[in-house]
Amino acid sequence: MSTTKRRVAFKRAGVNPFWPLAVALPAVVAWAVLAAFGAAPPGMGTDPPLPDLRIPAYEVFPEEPTPTLPSISLPETTDEKPLVAIIIDDVGYHRVMANRLIGLGPELTLSILPGSPFAEEILGTARLMGMEILVHMPMEPREYPEIDPGPGALLAGMTPAELMRQLNANLDAVPGAVGVNNHMGSRLTTRWPQMYQILSVLRRRSLFFIDSQTSGESICRGPARLLQIPFARRDVFLDHDPTPDSVRRQVRRLVRVARRRGEAVGIGHPYGATFEVLSEMMDWLRESVQLVPASRIVHTIG
């Protein structure tokens, strides 16, 4: 909402000229706090439309959730509670929902799409809250070009120079990120030469990689082991069926996997149902497991 500056003869009226500032400043602060934690002010419940931007699909899920894979050389721990990392993918196109998710607590990890319109703003808010940030790297799915992973996608047909150029541009677009996970990528993550090149760059930048496992044929573990970069794999998609009952079941499943393996990685998306369920289950999650940022879950494969 725009504001209009008006000049008033305060002195003639006997009014303190700083009185309007004293009244307006608390309102501005209250608006900022509400916006940061998701309680949007009246008229600000949704983001403005983005008619000139291609908003990529959230994800192309496997036909069936990928089975949980064996544990990866877990370090010894004396804590009784297992570790759980919850990553929220596809952040950057919906500012209000991102702020609501940020308000759930710094244990969550946000994965931001490079080039998204609200990436910089969301990144700044998340940093203030002490959250970890990943680059949600768009990669070619098997369904490409029918399904488009969005701007800046890494494609299987790129030359090594083209791939390197786009990869570095995407990493530079999310400054301060501590790691990367793939957006889509069911084709590219099955290609050894491209993934070796990608993970080589991540190693030089001291970034870790989390395989979202959009394909059961992913080969990412191999080059990660060869290059000795910290690595993990997604265990549970929380919202491949974005209905509250299904998300609740998946959150409970994530905890069961963590209790069995000692740790687990869950991936969700900025759906209303995902926020609703996480909001109601956060206290239970904190009692049941150790909610940790993504960097606590990755390991160098021996």
Residue pairs with C-beta under 8 A, 6 or more apart in sequence:
1 43
8 15
10 16
10 17
10 19
11 17
31 41
34 40
34 41
35 41
35 44
35 99
36 99
36 102
36 103
36 125
36 128
36 129
37 99
37 100
37 102
37 103
38 96
38 97
38 99
38 100
38 101
38 102
38 103
40 96
40 99
44 96
45 96
46 96
47 93
47 94
47 95
47 96
47 118
50 93
50 117
53 93
53 117
54 148
54 150
54 151
55 93
55 150
56 90
56 113
56 138
56 148
56 149
56 150
56 151
56 183
57 147
57 148
57 149
57 150
57 184
58 89
58 90
58 269
58 270
58 271
59 89
59 90
59 183
59 184
59 212
59 214
59 237
59 240
59 269
60 141
60 142
60 143
60 147
60 184
60 186
60 214
61 214
61 237
61 240
62 186
62 213
62 214
62 215
62 216
65 236
65 237
65 240
66 213
66 216
66 234
67 216
68 235
68 236
68 257
68 261
68 264
69 233
71 261
71 262
71 263
72 221
72 231
72 232
72 233
72 299
72 301
73 299
73 301
73 302
74 261
74 262
74 263
74 299
75 299
77 83
77 262
79 290
81 288
81 289
81 290
82 255
82 258
82 259
82 261
82 262
82 263
82 264
82 289
82 290
83 258
83 262
83 263
83 264
83 289
83 290
83 292
83 296
83 297
84 254
84 255
84 258
84 263
84 264
84 265
84 266
84 285
84 289
84 290
84 291
84 292
85 109
85 232
85 263
85 264
85 265
85 266
85 291
85 292
85 293
85 294
85 296
85 297
86 107
86 108
86 109
86 238
86 254
86 266
86 267
86 268
86 278
86 291
87 108
87 109
87 110
87 111
87 134
87 181
87 210
87 234
87 265
87 266
87 267
87 268
87 294
88 101
88 108
88 109
88 110
88 111
88 267
88 268
88 269
88 270
88 274
89 111
89 136
89 181
89 183
89 212
89 267
89 268
89 269
90 111
90 113
90 136
90 183
90 269
90 270
91 98
91 101
91 110
91 111
91 112
91 113
91 116
91 119
91 122
91 136
91 270
92 98
92 112
92 113
92 115
92 116
92 117
92 118
92 119
92 122
92 136
93 113
93 116
93 117
93 118
94 118
94 270
95 118
95 121
95 122
97 270
97 272
97 275
98 110
98 118
98 122
98 125
98 270
99 122
99 125
100 275
101 108
101 110
101 270
101 275
101 278
102 108
102 110
102 122
102 125
102 126
102 129
102 131
104 275
104 278
104 279
104 282
105 282
105 291
106 129
106 130
106 131
106 293
107 286
107 291
107 292
107 293
108 131
108 278
108 291
108 293
109 131
109 132
109 133
109 134
109 293
109 294
110 122
110 126
110 131
110 132
110 133
110 134
111 133
111 134
111 135
111 136
111 181
111 183
112 119
112 122
112 123
112 133
112 134
112 135
112 136
112 174
112 177
113 119
113 136
113 138
113 150
113 183
114 135
114 136
114 137
114 138
114 151
114 152
114 169
114 170
114 171
114 173
114 174
115 150
115 151
115 152
115 170
115 173
119 173
119 174
123 133
123 174
123 175
123 176
126 133
127 133
127 176
131 293
132 178
132 179
132 293
132 294
132 295
133 174
133 176
133 177
133 178
134 174
134 177
134 178
134 179
134 180
134 181
134 210
134 294
135 170
135 171
135 173
135 174
135 177
135 179
135 180
135 181
135 207
136 180
136 181
136 182
136 183
137 154
137 167
137 170
137 180
137 181
137 182
137 183
137 185
137 198
138 149
138 150
138 151
138 152
138 153
138 154
138 170
138 183
138 184
138 185
139 149
139 153
139 154
139 182
139 183
139 184
139 185
139 187
139 188
139 189
140 149
140 153
140 154
140 155
140 156
140 184
140 185
140 187
140 188
141 147
141 149
141 184
141 185
141 186
141 187
141 214
142 186
142 187
142 215
143 186
144 153
144 155
144 187
147 184
149 183
149 184
149 185
150 183
152 166
152 169
152 170
152 173
153 166
153 184
154 163
154 166
154 167
154 170
154 185
154 188
154 194
154 198
155 163
155 188
156 187
156 188
156 191
156 194
158 166
158 194
160 197
163 194
163 197
163 198
164 197
164 201
167 197
167 198
167 201
168 201
171 177
171 180
171 201
171 205
171 207
177 207
178 207
178 208
178 294
178 295
179 202
179 207
179 208
179 209
179 210
179 230
179 294
179 295
179 298
180 202
180 207
180 208
180 209
180 210
181 209
181 210
181 211
181 212
181 234
181 267
182 188
182 189
182 211
182 212
182 214
183 212
184 214
185 212
185 214
185 215
186 214
186 215
187 215
188 194
188 195
189 195
189 211
189 214
189 215
189 218
189 219
189 220
190 215
190 217
190 218
190 219
191 219
192 219
192 222
192 223
195 219
195 220
195 223
196 223
196 226
196 227
199 209
199 220
199 223
199 224
199 227
199 229
200 223
200 227
202 208
202 209
202 229
203 227
203 228
203 229
207 229
208 229
208 230
208 231
208 232
208 294
208 295
208 298
209 220
209 224
209 229
209 230
209 231
209 298
210 231
210 232
210 233
210 234
210 265
210 294
210 297
210 298
211 218
211 220
211 221
211 231
211 232
211 233
211 234
212 234
212 267
213 233
213 234
220 231
220 233
221 231
221 233
221 301
224 231
224 301
225 231
225 301
228 300
228 301
229 300
230 295
230 298
230 299
230 300
231 298
231 299
231 300
231 301
232 265
232 294
232 297
232 298
232 299
233 265
234 265
234 266
234 267
235 254
235 257
235 261
235 264
235 265
235 266
236 250
236 253
236 254
236 257
236 264
236 265
236 266
236 267
237 250
237 266
237 267
237 268
238 247
238 250
238 251
238 254
238 266
238 267
238 268
238 269
238 274
238 277
239 246
239 247
239 250
239 268
239 269
239 271
239 273
239 274
240 246
240 250
241 247
242 269
242 271
242 273
242 274
243 273
244 273
244 276
244 277
246 273
247 268
247 271
247 273
247 274
247 276
247 277
247 278
248 277
248 281
250 266
251 266
251 277
251 278
251 281
251 285
254 264
254 266
255 264
255 285
255 288
255 289
257 264
258 264
258 289
259 289
263 297
265 294
265 297
268 274
268 278
278 285
285 291
